[in-house]
Amino acid sequence: MPHLRALTRAQGSLIRRLLRDRNVRSTEGAFVVEGVKSCLDLISRHAPSLHSLVLSLRYLRTETDADRQARSQLPACQFVCPDTVFDKLTDVGMPQGMLAVVRQPRWDEAQVFNQAKVLGIYADRLQDPTNVGAIIRTAAALNLSGVWLSAGCADPFGPKVVRATAGSVLSLPVFWGREFRIFSSYGCEMYSAVLPSADMVPIRNIRKIPSRLVIAVGNEGAGLAPDVVAASRVKFSIPLADGMESLNVAATAAISAFYFCGLPLDSAL
């Protein structure tokens, strides 16, 4: 059984700053995952990425033998603290007494682009962390090449985004602060998801896709920036029922990605 060390005040302060400050997360190259299920999943699937594990006394009193055994295999440092201290660390309303400090993954963007087939999502200025997290989770579930986030997007390693990704932020390449112009330099086409109108292509009319494609989706209120739309070879829409003006952006990304995943490649493109 791994030795549990007492959490120091400095360590607790760092965890709080990791939860609240994107600059600290960037400087430290780390982020925080909260909750028993999420942490145990990390131990099972991404143990080398864990920097440390923090447990409350309340959690230890109710820990199952199976969970204790899983934790015993973890090479990372493990810390314990009183319940009152743990409750001040957490970002959730009802803390479960377990959180992990996790190393941010480092992805090779050029390697992703150099694959023979690329299908990814570009998110333009998405500010709702739940939407960003849902898009990352969808992209991972559909085995897409990656997700690219503009500088105006919520931080993919922020606590609300991390919860919404359900752990997939560690398994899918995600690049933050990217300009859409990078795609053309790697020979990737861009298709923009826009509101239905007479001059837009209904998504069902698209029968083939290029082998290197990025789907662009835009800000929750303003949509895609005009220069993103202008740079897109195809502007498509998802037909909606009468009276419905738009879909949630995460739903748009999910429907579009699922549809394009099932299309054959156009050898002429």
N, C-alpha and C positions, 0 to 999 in steps of 0.2 A: 504494500500500500504506500503511495507517495506521501512524502512528508508535507503537511500543511503549515505554511508559514503565516504569521500574523501580517495582515495588510498594513502597510505604513501610511502615514498621513500624506506623504508625497505621492505614493502610488494612487491613493484615492483621488487626490487632486488631479492627477494626470488623466484618470479615467473620466472624470467629470468634464475636463477640457476636451478630451477626444469626442465625447458625446455632443458637445455644444459648439465646437469651433472647427470649421473646415480647414483653416490654416494650420491648426495643431495636427489634425489628421494627416495633412499633406507633409508637414515637417517630420512627423514621427513615422510616417509610412505605415500607419495602423488605424484600426477602427474597432468599434465595440459591437459585439453580438450579445443580445440578452434573451433569457428564457431557457428553461431546462431542455425542451425538445430541440431548439435550435443549437444549443451548445453540444448536446449529445450527438446530434447529426454532424457537427463539425469534427468532433472527436473521432467519429466513425469514418468520415469521408475526407477530411482535410486536416488531419492531426499535425502535419508538419507546418501548417500555416498558423497554428495557435502559438501566441507568445506567452500567454498566461491565462489562468482560470481563477475566478474569484467566487467563493461560496459563502453564504450566510450560515450562521449557526442554526437558524430555523430550517434551512434546507437539509443540513446534515442530520438533523434529528429525524427526518422523514425519508431520507434517501433509501431507495430500494437496493437490494443486494446486486441486482443486475446492473443498475446504474453505477454503483460503487465499483464494480468490476470493470466496467467500460472506462471509467475515469482512471483506474489504476494503471491502465496501459499508456496513459498520456505522458510523453516526455517533457512537456512544458511545465513551468513552475505553477504551483497551486497555492492559493492564499485563502485565508478565512478571516471574517470580520463579524462583529456583532450585527444583529438585525437592524438596529437603528443607523449604523454606519452604512450598511448596504443600501437601505432605503434612500439615503441621500445621494448615492452614486447613480442610481438607476434613472432611466428616461421614461419608464412605463408606469402606469397608474397602480398596477397590482404586481409588484415584483415577485418573482418565483425563487429568488435566492441564488441564482447562478448567472454569471456573465463571463464572457471571454474577450480578451484583447487579442486581435487577429492582425496578422501582417497583410497589408494590401498587396494583392497580386500585381506583378509587373508583366504586361503583355507586350510582345514584339509586334508593333503595328505593321511594319513592312512585311513580316512573315505572314500575317493574316491576309494582307492584300496580295501577296504573291501566290496564294492558292489558285488553282485552275478555275475553281468556281467560288464566287463570293455572293452571298445574299445576307444583307444586314439591314439595320434600321438606323436612320439618322433622326434624332429628336432635336427640334429647334425651339429653344427657350421654354422648355417645360418646367414649370415652377412647382407643381404639386408633387411632393416626394412619392406619394402613393402611385401616381401615374408612371413616374420614372421607374419605380421598383417593379410595377406590374409589367412594363415593357421589357425590362431585363429578364424577368422570370419567363415571359412568353418566348422571348428569343432563345433562351437556353432550352426551354422545353421543345422547341421546334428545331433545335440544332442549327441555328443560324450561325453565321461567321462571327458576328459581333454587333455591338451597339455603340454608336457614336453620339455623344452629347455635346451640344453647343455650350459656349461659356455661360449662357444664361440659364442653363438647366440646374436643377437641384443636384447636390453632390451625391454621387452614387454610393458613397460610404457614410452618408449621414444616417442616423439611427432609424428614421422613418422609412427611408429608401431600403435600407438593409432588411428591415422586417418584411417589407413588401416583396422583396426578391426571394424570400424563403431559402436563403443560402446560395442561390444561383449566381450571385455577384462574384463568387470565387471560381466558378466553373466556366464562365463565358467572358471572352475579351470585351472589356468596356473601356472606352476612351472618352475622357471629359475635356471640354474646352477646345473642341475641334471645329475648324472652318469647313464648310461644305465643299469648298474648292479643292480640297485634298483628293476627293473621289476621282475627278477627271484626270488628275496627274497619275493615278494608278489604273486608268482605263476602265473605271466603273461608271456605268450609267446611273442616273438618279430619276426615280419616278416619285412624283409628289402626290400625296393624298390631299384632295381639296374638297370643298363643299360641292354638292351636285349642282350642275348648271348645264345649259344647252351646249356649251362648247367644250365640255370635259368628257373624257372617255369613261363610260361605265366599266367598272372593274371586270365584269363578266365578258366584255368584248376583247379583253386582252387574253390571247390564247397561247402566246409564247413569250418567254422573257430572255434577255441577254444572260450570258453566263456570269457576268459580273454586274450585280445590281444592288443598289441601296434604296430602300423605301424611306421617303422623308415625311415626317408628321410634325405638326406645328403646335405652337402655344395654345393653351386651353381656351383663351379668349380671342386672341388676335389671329390664330392660325399660323401658317408658314409665312416667313418674311418674303416680300416680293422678289428679292434677288435669288432666293432658293428656288422659288417656282420658275422664274425665268431661266435658270440653269438646268431645269429638268426636261429631259426629252419627252417624257410622257406626264400629263397631268390627269389623274384618274379620280373617280368618285365612287362611293358605295351607295347605290340607290336606297332611298329610305321611304318609309310609308308616308302617305299624305299627312301633313301637319307636323312632321318631325323635321327639325332643321339640321340637326347634326348628331354625331355619335361622340361619346367620350373618347379622348385621344388614345387611351390605352386599348379600347375596344377596336378603334380604327386600325391601330398597329397590329393587333392580334388577327383580325379578319384578313387584312392585306397580306400579312406574312404567311398565314395558313394557305390562302388562295395561291399565292405565288410559289409556295413550296411544291405544289402539286402540278405545276405547269412544266411542259417540256422546254428545253433550251432552243432558242432560235439560232441556228448555225450561221445565218446570214449577218448576225450582229456581232 
